[in-house]
Amino acid sequence: MLVQDFLKNSAERFPDKTALVCGEQRYTYANMLEQSSRLAGAFRAMGLRRQDRVVIFCENSVESVVSLFATIMAGGIFVMLNPAMKAKKLAYILNNSGTRAIVAQTAKAPVVRDALAAAPEVRHVVWVGPLKADTCPPAAGAVAHHWAQLLVDDSQVPASLGASGIDVDLATIIYTSGSTGDPKGVMSAHCNMVAAARSITTYLENTPADIILNTLPLSFDYGLYQLLMAFMFGGTLVLEPSFAFPYRVLERLVREKVTAFPIVPTMVALLLQMQDLSRFDFSSLRYISNTAAALPVPHIRRLIELFPTVRIYSMYGLTECKRVAYLPPEKLAVRPGSVGIPMPNCEVFVVNEEGREMGPNQVGELVIRGANVMQGYWGAPEETARRFRPGKYRGDVLLYSGDLFRRDEEGFLYFVARRDDMIKTKGERVSPKEIESVICELKGVAEVAVIGVPDYIQGLAVKAFLVLSAGTALSKKDVLHHCKKHLEPYLVPKHIEFRATFPKTSSGKIDKKSLR
C-alpha cells in the first residue's frame, strides 16, 4: 500500500462523505481525489519525475492537503514546511532537499522570492491565492503557475497517472531542528508511514465514524498524521489554522460533533486556564490524545476531572519513527507518569551506553525497532549511522532515540529526560521533568520549564522558568518553599524566573534552546 491509497480507497468506499472541513468549506472524498488527480497531472506536465521533491509552503488548508496527495500520486516526495519560516531557512531546505517545485501562498511571496534567489535549482512555483502583478516571476529560472488555472485545465490530466512507485520509495521528508543549527530532514518511506498509521489507528480504535479536529500544523508530524489517519480509515478531518483562539476552536468542536481531539502540552496549559468549559457540550468527544512532550501529572489529573467521560491517551513518539508508545486510558489514573506500552508492531529496549539491555527501573536510552522506523536523515550519512544502527537481521534497523527512559516490572515506560537536557549539578544527574512536575502542582502555574545554566561553583545550576495563570500572584519565595518541601536539596532550583510567555517551536513545544 502507498500513502495515496488512503485517499483513493476512501474515495471508492465513501465518495460522497465529507473528508475535509476547512473554515466554512466542506469537501467530499470524491472532491479531494479529483483535485489531487488534476494537480498530479499538472506536476507530471511540468516534468516532475519519480522521487522529485515538492515543497508545500502553505497554512493548514485544502490546498496543502491536495498538494500533498498530488505530489505522491505523481510519484514525488512532499516536503511540508511551516509557513512562518523565514527566507534563510527556507532557502537552506530548498537547496538541501534539491526541491524542483514549490507550492506557496501569495501572501508569502516576499519570503519565497528571497529564498528562491538563493535556490536556483527550483524550476516551478505554484501560487495559491490572489496573484499580483509583481509576484510573477518570483526569481530567474522558476516558472510561475497559478493554482486555479492548474485545477481547471483538463489537458493537464492524463487518462491514468499509472504506477507512481513502490512502498519502499520515499513519501516525505520532514524537517526538524538539527543539533548544528541547520534543520535535518527525516526520510519517510511509504511503508514506514503506512505501518505507523495502521498501528496508531489500531490502538485508538478509529472507525469511519470518527471526526478529528486538528489545530496542529501539517508541517509537524503529529498534525500531518491526523490527516493521513483520517483518510486511511475514511473519517472526517476538521482542519483549523491553529489553537490561537481556543474558544472558537471549542465552538467548532461542538458544532462538528468532533470525536477526536489531538493536543500538545501548550494547548493543555491554555485549556486549564479557561474558566467556563462547562458551557461546552463535549458529549460527542470520544478521545483526547497528547504527545510532543510529556504532560505534567497535575495537568493529567485536571484533564481527567474536566473530561470524565473522554478517553485520554498519553503517548510518546519522535519524528524518526512517528510513534512508539501509548498508555491505555484505563491505566491513566493509576500510572499518570507513564507513557505506556509499545504500540502494535513496535518493539523497544532500554539500553546502557554499551548497548546492553537494562533491568526494571534502571535508566538508559530507549531503542526502537519496527516497520515504523524511518529511513534516516536526508544527505546526512554520518548522522544517520549514529542514530539508525543495524539490528540482528538483514534490513533490520534499530533507532537510538537519544531519550532516557526506565521500564517498570510490568513493562510500562517512563520518560526521564532528553539525554541533552539532563543537568549535572552538585555531582548529581538531574531530570528536568521531575522538577517541572513538582512545580506544576502549585496552583496558578500554567507552564514551567527547567534547564541547567552555567555556575562557577556547581558547573550547572538548576533554573526554573514559570508562566503563571491570569490573576495568580506567586512569588519566588512561594516556589522555593514548595520545592524544598517536595524535592531533595540538589533538585531545588537555584534560580527562578517568571515569564509572560514561553518561546515555542513550530510544533508547540517549549523552546528550551531559546531559554538558554
C-alpha positions in Angstrom: 0.0 0.0 0.0 1.1 3.6 -0.8 0.1 6.7 1.2 -2.1 8.0 -1.7 -4.1 4.8 -1.4 -5.6 6.2 1.8 -7.4 8.8 -0.4 -8.1 6.5 -3.3 -9.6 3.7 -1.2 -11.7 6.1 0.9 -13.0 7.8 -2.2 -14.0 4.5 -3.6 -15.8 3.5 -0.4 -17.3 6.8 0.6 -17.3 9.1 -2.4 -19.9 11.5 -1.1 -18.8 11.6 2.5 -17.2 14.7 3.9 -13.5 14.1 4.1 -12.3 17.6 5.0 -13.7 20.7 6.6 -11.8 23.9 6.2 -13.4 27.1 7.5 -16.9 27.1 6.1 -15.9 24.8 3.1 -16.6 21.1 3.1 -15.0 18.7 0.6 -16.0 15.1 -0.1 -13.6 12.3 -0.8 -14.6 12.5 -4.4 -13.8 16.2 -4.5 -10.4 15.6 -2.9 -9.5 12.8 -5.3 -10.5 14.8 -8.3 -8.5 17.9 -7.3 -5.5 15.8 -6.3 -5.5 13.9 -9.6 -5.7 17.2 -11.6 -2.8 18.7 -9.7 -0.8 15.4 -10.0 -1.4 15.6 -13.8 -0.1 19.2 -13.8 3.0 18.2 -11.9 3.7 15.5 -14.4 3.2 18.0 -17.2 5.8 20.3 -15.5 8.2 17.4 -15.8 8.1 16.2 -12.2 9.9 12.9 -12.1 9.7 10.0 -9.7 11.1 10.9 -6.3 11.5 14.6 -7.2 10.8 16.9 -4.1 7.9 19.3 -3.9 7.9 21.9 -1.0 4.4 22.8 0.3 4.6 26.3 2.0 1.0 27.0 3.0 -1.1 27.4 6.1 -3.4 24.5 7.1 -5.7 24.5 4.1 -7.4 22.4 1.4 -4.5 23.4 -0.9 -2.0 21.9 1.5 -3.9 18.6 1.5 -4.4 18.5 -2.2 -0.7 19.3 -2.8 0.4 16.5 -0.5 -1.6 13.8 -2.3 -0.9 15.2 -5.7 2.8 15.1 -5.1 2.9 11.4 -4.2 0.3 10.5 -6.8 2.7 11.9 -9.3 5.5 9.8 -7.8 7.2 12.7 -5.9 8.2 13.4 -2.3 6.3 16.1 -0.4 8.1 18.4 2.0 5.6 20.2 4.2 7.0 23.3 5.8 5.7 25.8 8.4 4.7 29.0 6.5 6.1 31.1 9.3 9.6 30.0 8.2 12.0 32.8 7.2 13.7 33.1 3.9 17.1 31.9 5.0 15.9 28.7 6.4 13.5 28.1 3.5 16.4 28.6 1.1 18.5 26.1 3.1 15.8 23.4 2.9 15.1 24.1 -0.8 18.8 23.5 -1.6 19.3 20.7 0.9 16.4 18.7 -0.4 17.0 19.5 -4.1 13.4 20.8 -4.5 12.1 21.0 -8.0 8.8 22.8 -7.3 7.2 24.8 -4.5 3.5 25.4 -3.7 3.2 28.6 -1.8 0.6 31.2 -0.7 0.9 34.5 -2.5 0.8 36.2 1.0 4.3 34.6 1.4 5.6 35.9 -1.9 8.4 38.2 -0.4 9.8 35.3 1.7 9.6 32.9 -1.2 11.2 35.3 -3.7 14.1 35.9 -1.3 14.6 32.2 -0.7 14.4 31.4 -4.5 17.1 33.9 -5.2 19.4 31.6 -3.2 17.9 28.4 -4.5 18.5 28.3 -8.3 17.5 24.6 -8.8 13.8 25.2 -8.1 12.1 25.1 -11.5 8.4 25.7 -10.7 6.3 27.8 -8.3 2.6 27.2 -7.9 1.0 30.3 -6.3 -2.1 29.9 -4.1 -4.3 32.9 -3.6 -4.7 36.3 -5.3 -2.0 36.7 -7.9 -0.4 40.2 -8.0 1.5 41.5 -11.0 4.7 41.7 -9.1 4.5 38.1 -7.9 5.3 36.5 -11.2 8.1 35.6 -12.0 9.5 35.3 -8.4 13.1 34.6 -9.5 15.1 33.9 -12.6 14.8 30.4 -13.8 11.5 29.5 -11.9 8.3 29.2 -13.9 5.2 30.6 -12.1 1.8 28.9 -12.2 -1.5 29.8 -10.6 -3.4 27.2 -8.6 -6.8 28.0 -10.0 -5.6 27.6 -13.6 -3.9 24.3 -13.0 -7.1 22.8 -11.4 -9.4 23.7 -14.3 -7.1 22.7 -17.2 -8.4 19.3 -18.4 -5.5 19.0 -20.8 -3.2 18.6 -17.8 -4.9 15.4 -16.5 -3.8 12.2 -18.1 -6.3 9.4 -18.5 -4.4 7.5 -15.9 -1.5 8.5 -13.8 -0.3 4.9 -13.8 2.1 3.4 -11.3 3.8 6.0 -9.2 6.2 3.9 -7.2 6.5 1.2 -4.7 6.3 1.2 -0.9 10.0 1.5 -0.2 10.1 4.8 -2.1 10.2 7.9 0.0 6.9 9.7 0.5 8.0 12.7 2.5 11.0 14.4 4.1 10.1 16.0 7.5 12.5 18.7 8.6 13.2 19.0 12.3 15.6 21.1 14.3 19.2 19.9 14.0 21.9 19.9 16.6 24.1 22.0 14.4 21.5 24.7 14.0 20.5 23.6 10.4 17.3 21.6 10.0 17.7 17.9 9.3 15.3 16.0 7.1 13.8 12.8 8.3 13.2 10.5 5.3 9.9 8.5 5.5 9.1 5.8 3.0 5.5 4.9 2.2 5.9 1.6 4.0 7.0 3.4 7.2 4.1 5.8 7.1 1.5 3.1 6.4 2.9 1.0 9.2 2.8 3.9 11.7 -0.7 5.0 10.7 -2.0 1.4 10.9 -0.6 0.9 14.4 -1.9 4.2 15.8 -5.4 3.8 14.4 -5.4 0.3 15.9 -4.9 1.3 19.5 -7.0 4.5 19.1 -9.8 2.2 17.7 -10.6 4.5 14.9 -13.6 3.9 12.7 -15.1 5.8 9.7 -17.5 7.5 12.3 -14.5 9.4 13.8 -14.3 13.2 13.2 -10.8 14.6 14.1 -10.3 18.2 14.9 -6.7 19.2 14.1 -5.2 22.6 15.1 -1.6 21.4 14.7 0.4 22.5 11.7 0.6 19.9 9.0 4.4 20.5 8.9 4.5 18.9 12.4 4.3 15.1 12.1 1.6 14.9 14.8 -0.6 17.2 12.8 0.3 15.5 9.5 -0.8 12.1 10.7 -4.2 13.4 11.8 -4.8 14.0 8.1 -3.3 10.7 7.0 -5.1 8.6 9.6 -8.5 10.2 8.9 -8.2 9.5 5.2 -6.8 6.0 5.9 -9.9 4.9 7.8 -12.4 7.0 6.0 -13.2 9.6 8.7 -13.6 13.3 8.6 -10.8 15.9 9.3 -11.8 19.3 10.6 -8.7 21.4 9.9 -8.2 24.6 11.9 -5.3 27.1 11.3 -4.1 27.0 14.9 -5.2 27.0 18.6 -4.7 30.8 18.9 -8.4 31.3 19.6 -9.3 28.4 22.0 -13.0 29.4 22.4 -13.6 29.5 18.7 -11.9 26.1 18.3 -14.1 24.6 21.1 -17.2 26.0 19.5 -16.2 24.3 16.2 -15.5 21.1 18.1 -19.1 21.1 19.5 -20.7 22.2 16.2 -19.0 19.5 14.2 -19.6 16.8 16.8 -15.9 16.0 16.9 -14.9 12.6 18.4 -11.1 13.0 18.4 -9.0 16.0 19.7 -5.2 15.7 19.4 -3.4 18.2 21.8 0.0 19.2 23.0 1.1 20.4 26.5 0.9 24.1 25.5 -2.7 23.6 24.4 -3.5 21.9 27.7 -2.0 24.9 29.6 -4.4 27.2 27.8 -7.4 24.8 28.3 -6.7 24.7 32.0 -6.8 28.4 32.3 -10.3 28.6 30.7 -12.9 29.3 33.4 -16.1 28.2 31.8 -15.5 24.9 30.0 -18.7 23.6 31.5 -20.8 25.6 28.9 -19.5 23.4 26.1 -21.2 20.1 25.2 -18.4 17.6 24.9 -20.8 14.6 24.7 -19.6 13.7 21.1 -15.9 13.7 22.1 -14.5 10.1 22.4 -10.8 10.7 23.0 -8.1 13.2 23.5 -4.5 12.3 22.7 -1.3 14.0 23.8 2.2 13.8 22.5 5.2 16.1 21.6 6.1 16.4 25.2 5.0 14.6 28.4 2.2 16.2 30.3 2.9 17.0 34.0 0.9 14.7 36.2 -1.1 17.6 37.8 -2.3 18.5 34.3 -3.3 15.0 33.6 -5.4 14.8 36.8 -7.1 18.1 35.8 -7.9 16.8 32.4 -9.5 13.7 33.9 -11.6 16.0 36.1 -12.6 18.2 33.1 -13.4 15.3 30.7 -14.6 12.4 32.9 -16.2 10.5 30.0 -13.4 11.1 27.5 -10.7 8.5 26.9 -7.3 10.3 27.3 -4.2 8.9 25.6 -0.8 9.8 26.8 1.6 9.0 24.1 5.3 9.2 23.2 7.0 9.4 19.8 9.6 11.1 17.8 9.7 12.1 14.1 12.3 9.4 13.3 9.7 6.7 13.9 6.5 8.7 14.3 5.1 7.0 17.4 6.5 4.5 19.9 4.2 4.0 22.9 0.7 4.8 24.3 -0.8 4.5 27.8 -4.2 2.7 27.7 -6.7 5.2 29.1 -7.9 2.8 31.8 -4.3 2.9 33.2 -4.1 6.7 33.3 -5.4 7.2 36.9 -3.0 4.7 38.4 0.0 5.4 36.1 -0.2 9.1 35.2 3.5 9.4 34.9 3.9 6.7 32.3 3.8 7.0 28.5 2.6 3.4 28.4 3.5 0.3 26.4 4.8 -0.1 22.9 2.2 0.4 20.2 1.2 -2.6 18.0 4.0 -3.9 15.7 6.7 -2.0 17.6 9.4 -3.3 20.0 11.5 -1.2 22.4 14.6 -1.7 24.6 16.2 0.4 27.4 20.0 0.0 27.0 23.1 1.3 28.7 26.0 3.1 26.9 27.4 -0.2 25.8 24.1 -1.2 24.2 23.2 -3.9 26.8 19.6 -4.1 27.9 18.8 -2.7 31.3 16.7 -4.3 34.0 13.5 -2.9 35.5 13.6 0.7 36.8 17.1 1.2 35.5 17.6 4.4 33.4 19.0 4.0 29.9 18.5 5.1 26.3 15.3 4.0 24.5 15.9 2.0 21.4 13.0 1.3 18.9 12.6 -1.5 16.4 9.7 -1.8 13.9 8.4 -1.0 10.4 7.6 2.5 11.7 11.4 3.3 11.9 12.1 5.8 9.1 15.0 5.7 6.6 17.4 8.2 8.2 18.4 11.8 7.5 18.5 13.3 4.0 22.0 13.9 2.9 23.5 13.2 6.3 25.0 9.6 6.3 27.1 10.1 9.4 24.2 11.4 11.5 22.1 8.5 10.1 24.7 5.9 11.0 24.8 7.3 14.6 21.1 7.1 15.2 20.0 4.3 12.9 22.0 1.1 13.6 21.8 -2.4 12.2 19.8 -5.0 14.0 20.1 -8.8 14.0 18.6 -9.4 10.6 19.1 -8.2 7.1 17.3 -4.9 6.7 16.5 -4.7 10.4 17.2 -1.2 11.8 17.3 0.0 15.4 16.6 3.6 16.2 18.5 5.1 19.1 16.2 7.8 20.4 18.5 9.9 22.4 15.9 9.9 25.2 16.4 8.4 28.6 13.7 6.0 29.9 13.1 3.5 32.6 10.8 0.5 32.4 8.9 -0.9 35.4 8.4 -4.6 36.3 5.2 -4.8 34.2 6.8 -3.2 31.1 5.4 0.3 31.3 7.7 3.1 30.1 8.6 6.3 31.9 10.3 9.2 30.2 13.1 10.6 32.2 14.7 13.2 30.0 16.3 14.0 26.7 19.9 13.0 27.1 20.9 16.5 26.1 18.6 18.0 28.7 20.0 16.2 31.7 21.6 18.6 34.2 24.6 17.5 36.2 24.8 19.6 39.3 26.4 19.1 42.7 27.7 15.7 41.4 24.1 14.5 40.7 22.3 13.9 37.4 19.0 15.8 37.4 16.0 15.2 35.3 14.2 18.5 34.5 10.9 16.6 34.1 10.9 15.6 37.8 11.3 19.2 38.9 8.8 20.5 36.4 6.1 18.0 37.6 6.5 19.2 41.2 6.3 22.9 40.3 3.2 22.2 38.2 1.5 21.1 41.4 1.4 24.7 42.6 -1.9 26.2 41.9 -1.7 29.0 39.4 1.3 27.6 37.4 0.3 27.4 33.8 3.7 26.3 32.3 7.1 25.5 33.6 10.5 24.8 32.0 13.7 23.7 33.8 17.2 24.0 32.4 20.8 24.0 33.5 22.7 27.3 33.5 26.4 27.8 33.9 27.5 28.2 37.5 31.0 28.8 38.8 30.6 26.5 41.8 28.2 23.8 40.6 29.2 23.6 37.0 25.5 23.8 36.1 22.8 25.2 38.4 19.1 24.4 38.1 16.9 27.2 36.8 13.1 27.2 36.6 11.1 29.4 34.3 7.4 29.8 35.1 4.4 31.2 33.3 1.5 31.9 35.7 -2.2 31.8 35.0 -4.0 35.1 34.8 -4.7 36.6 38.2 -2.2 34.5 40.0 0.3 36.1 42.4 3.1 33.7 43.2 6.5 34.8 44.4 9.9 33.2 44.1 9.7 32.5 47.8 6.5 30.6 47.3 8.0 28.5 44.6 11.2 27.8 46.6 9.1 26.8 49.7 7.1 24.4 47.7 10.2 22.9 46.0 12.1 22.5 49.3 9.0 20.7 50.7 8.7 18.2 47.9 12.2 17.8 46.4 15.6 16.6 47.5 18.0 19.6 48.1 20.1 19.0 44.9 16.8 19.2 42.9 15.7 22.6 44.3 16.2 25.3 41.7 18.9 27.9 42.4 17.3 30.4 40.1 13.6 31.2 39.4 12.4 33.5 36.7 8.8 34.4 35.8 7.9 34.9 32.1 4.7 36.3 30.5 5.0 33.6 27.7 7.5 31.0 26.6 9.2 30.8 23.2 7.7 27.9 21.3 8.8 25.6 18.5 6.6 25.2 15.4 5.3 22.0 16.9 4.1 23.8 20.1 6.9 22.6 22.4 8.6 25.0 24.8 11.9 26.1 23.1 14.5 25.4 25.8 17.3 26.3 23.4 15.9 29.9 23.3 15.6 30.0 27.1 19.2 29.1 27.4 
